[in-house]
Amino acid sequence: MKGLIFSVKRYSIHDGPGIRVTFFMKGCPLSCWWCHNPEGISPEPETAEQIQKVGEKEFRVPEQAGRYYSTDDLLEILEKEKIFISESNGGVTFSGGEPLLQPEFLLEALKKCKREGYHTAVDTSGYAKPEQYLPILKYTDLFLFDVKHLDDVKHFQYTGVSNDLILNNLELILDSGKDVWIRVPVVPGINDDSSHLEMLRSFFLKIKCKNLKKINLLPYHKIGSSKYKKFRIPYRMNGIEQPSASRMKELKHYFEETGIKVKIGG
């Protein structure tokens, strides 16, 4: 069995505890305005054109987004990083895109990783059928779960999908007893107004439990903006500025009032 992966990040320190290898799986059912991995949205392999300059000359170089890997290929990659993973109590993270769009491959990969003794994490948007989460619960140590907007109308406006399924799946995972880090993108003018922040804080107090380990506040950034033109995807974040460091610290203190650990960044 093979899965479609568009990026492999070694020595990752923002996708779970310790040093990890993160596999970014292709395909996502959401189309978030602020997505910094637009090359991961399509479930198919893509080729973009990268323009490189040498002096006055320009060269057009094809860039492939999406390559098929077997689960054994993944284990070979992990084996090369095993010393760093082991010494740091790290592991392997499956991100995306949305890993649950390739459920059979994800399940097989998680099983093999657990068999080899790796700590496993799944970074998910939460938008998948509940029955697709159930098989992977046994083999997943940590879920990195996105909460983008609690207002369903605005969630649909900015991501293209309702949040009903997402919030139901978060409840399912928390009820399973699995460790969860909730990830909240902080996007100025979209989800950082006072009414939504108050709604978020009340929501976190409502779902607070021993296995909700952390809230990660992820400041919006423009790092991925250049990819949109390359992959011929409309860019909708013109005019939106990144939140300041002082603003992020303010939000950190605000959510720490819940008694849940809060961190800025992954």
C-alpha positions in Angstrom: 0.0 0.0 0.0 1.2 3.5 -0.8 0.3 7.0 0.3 0.7 10.3 -1.3 3.0 12.6 0.6 4.1 16.1 -0.5 6.8 16.8 2.1 8.9 15.0 4.7 10.3 17.2 7.5 13.1 15.8 9.5 14.3 17.2 12.8 10.8 18.7 13.4 10.3 20.3 16.8 6.9 21.9 16.4 4.6 18.9 15.6 4.6 17.1 18.9 7.1 16.4 21.8 10.8 15.9 21.1 12.5 15.7 17.7 10.2 14.2 15.1 9.8 13.3 11.5 6.7 14.8 10.1 5.1 13.3 7.0 2.8 15.8 5.2 0.1 13.8 3.5 -1.6 15.2 0.4 -5.2 16.2 0.1 -7.4 18.4 2.3 -11.2 18.8 2.4 -10.8 22.4 3.7 -9.7 25.5 1.8 -8.6 27.8 4.6 -7.9 31.3 3.4 -4.6 31.4 5.4 -3.3 27.9 4.5 0.5 27.9 4.4 0.6 24.6 2.6 -1.6 25.1 -0.4 0.3 22.5 -2.3 -1.2 20.0 0.1 -4.9 20.8 -0.8 -5.3 18.8 -4.0 -5.4 15.0 -3.4 -3.5 14.4 -6.7 0.2 14.9 -7.5 0.9 18.3 -9.0 3.8 19.9 -10.9 4.6 23.6 -10.5 7.1 25.7 -12.3 9.9 27.1 -10.2 11.8 30.0 -11.7 15.5 30.1 -10.8 17.9 32.9 -11.7 21.6 32.6 -12.5 23.0 36.0 -13.2 20.7 37.5 -15.9 19.3 34.2 -17.0 16.1 32.6 -15.8 15.6 28.8 -15.8 12.2 27.2 -15.4 12.5 24.1 -13.2 9.6 21.8 -12.6 8.7 21.2 -9.0 6.8 18.1 -8.0 4.3 18.3 -5.1 3.3 14.7 -4.1 5.2 11.5 -4.3 4.0 8.0 -3.4 5.6 6.2 -0.5 5.1 2.8 0.9 4.9 2.3 4.7 8.2 0.6 4.5 9.7 3.7 2.9 8.5 5.7 5.9 10.1 3.3 8.3 13.4 3.6 6.4 13.3 7.3 6.8 12.5 7.0 10.5 15.4 4.5 11.0 17.9 7.1 9.8 16.6 9.6 12.4 16.1 7.1 15.2 19.0 8.3 17.4 17.6 11.9 17.5 14.1 10.7 18.0 15.1 8.3 20.8 17.4 10.8 22.7 14.7 13.5 22.6 11.7 11.3 23.4 10.3 12.3 20.0 8.5 10.4 17.4 6.6 10.6 14.1 3.8 12.9 13.1 1.3 12.6 10.2 0.2 16.0 9.1 -1.1 17.4 5.8 -3.3 18.3 4.1 -5.6 16.0 6.1 -4.1 12.6 6.9 -7.6 11.1 7.3 -8.2 11.5 3.6 -5.9 8.5 3.2 -7.3 6.4 6.0 -6.1 3.0 5.1 -2.6 4.1 4.5 -2.6 6.2 7.7 -3.8 3.2 9.7 -1.1 0.8 8.3 1.6 3.4 8.8 0.6 4.1 12.4 0.5 0.3 13.1 4.0 -0.2 11.8 5.3 2.8 13.6 3.9 1.7 16.9 5.3 -1.8 16.3 8.7 -0.2 16.0 8.2 1.7 19.2 7.7 5.2 17.9 5.5 7.8 19.6 2.9 8.7 17.1 0.9 11.9 16.5 -1.8 12.8 14.0 -2.3 16.5 13.1 -5.9 16.7 11.9 -8.4 19.3 10.8 -11.1 17.2 12.5 -13.0 17.0 9.2 -13.4 13.3 8.6 -16.0 10.7 9.2 -16.0 9.6 12.9 -15.7 6.0 11.9 -12.4 6.9 10.3 -11.0 8.0 13.6 -12.0 4.9 15.5 -9.5 2.5 14.0 -6.5 4.8 14.5 -7.2 5.6 18.2 -5.4 2.5 19.3 -2.2 3.4 17.4 -2.1 7.2 18.0 -0.5 8.6 21.1 -1.3 12.3 20.5 -3.8 14.2 18.4 -2.9 17.8 17.2 -6.4 19.1 16.6 -7.2 22.3 14.8 -10.0 24.6 16.1 -10.2 27.5 13.6 -13.5 29.2 14.4 -16.5 28.4 16.6 -19.0 30.4 14.6 -20.3 27.9 12.1 -21.2 30.6 9.5 -17.7 32.2 9.7 -16.0 28.8 9.7 -17.8 27.9 6.5 -16.9 31.3 5.0 -13.2 31.0 5.7 -12.6 27.2 5.3 -15.4 26.0 3.0 -16.9 23.5 5.5 -19.1 23.5 8.6 -17.5 23.0 12.0 -20.2 20.6 13.3 -18.4 17.5 12.3 -15.1 18.9 13.6 -16.4 19.7 17.0 -18.1 16.3 17.3 -14.8 14.6 16.4 -13.0 16.6 19.0 -15.4 15.3 21.6 -15.0 11.8 20.4 -11.2 11.9 20.7 -11.2 13.6 24.1 -13.7 11.0 25.3 -11.4 8.3 24.1 -8.7 9.4 26.7 -6.1 10.1 24.0 -3.8 13.1 24.6 -4.8 16.2 22.6 -3.1 19.5 21.8 -5.6 22.0 20.4 -4.1 24.2 17.7 -5.7 27.6 17.1 -4.5 29.7 14.2 -4.6 33.4 15.2 -5.7 35.3 12.1 -6.2 39.1 12.6 -9.6 40.3 11.5 -10.9 36.7 11.1 -10.9 34.9 14.5 -9.2 37.3 16.9 -12.0 39.6 17.8 -13.0 39.9 21.5 -16.4 38.1 21.1 -14.8 35.0 19.4 -11.9 34.9 21.9 -14.4 34.9 24.8 -16.3 32.1 23.0 -13.1 30.2 22.6 -12.1 30.6 26.3 -15.6 29.4 27.4 -15.4 26.5 25.1 -12.0 25.4 26.4 -13.3 25.6 30.0 -16.2 23.4 29.0 -14.1 20.7 27.4 -11.2 20.9 29.9 -10.1 17.4 30.9 -6.9 15.7 32.0 -6.0 14.6 28.5 -6.4 18.0 27.0 -2.7 18.8 27.5 -2.1 22.0 25.7 -3.4 24.9 23.6 -1.1 26.0 20.8 -1.7 29.5 19.5 -0.3 29.6 15.9 0.2 33.2 14.7 -0.8 33.7 11.0 2.3 34.2 8.8 2.9 34.9 5.2 5.6 32.3 4.6 3.5 30.3 2.2 2.1 33.2 0.2 4.6 32.7 -2.7 3.3 29.1 -3.2 -0.1 30.3 -4.3 1.0 31.8 -7.6 3.3 28.8 -8.2 0.4 26.4 -7.9 -2.1 28.7 -9.6 -4.3 29.1 -6.5 -6.0 32.4 -5.7 -4.5 34.2 -2.7 -7.1 35.7 -0.4 -5.0 37.2 2.4 -3.8 40.4 0.8 -3.8 43.2 3.4 -3.9 40.8 6.4 -0.9 41.5 8.7 0.8 39.0 11.0 -0.1 39.4 14.7 2.6 41.1 16.8 4.6 39.3 19.4 3.0 41.5 22.1 -0.5 40.5 20.9 0.4 36.8 21.0 1.7 37.2 24.6 -1.6 38.9 25.5 -3.6 36.1 24.0 -1.4 33.5 25.8 -2.1 35.1 29.2 -5.8 35.3 28.3 -6.2 31.6 27.6 -4.0 30.6 30.5 -6.8 31.7 32.7 -8.5 28.4 31.8 -5.8 26.5 33.7 -4.7 24.7 30.5 -1.1 25.0 29.4 -0.8 27.5 26.5 2.1 27.8 24.1 2.7 30.3 21.3 3.6 28.3 18.2 3.6 24.5 17.5 
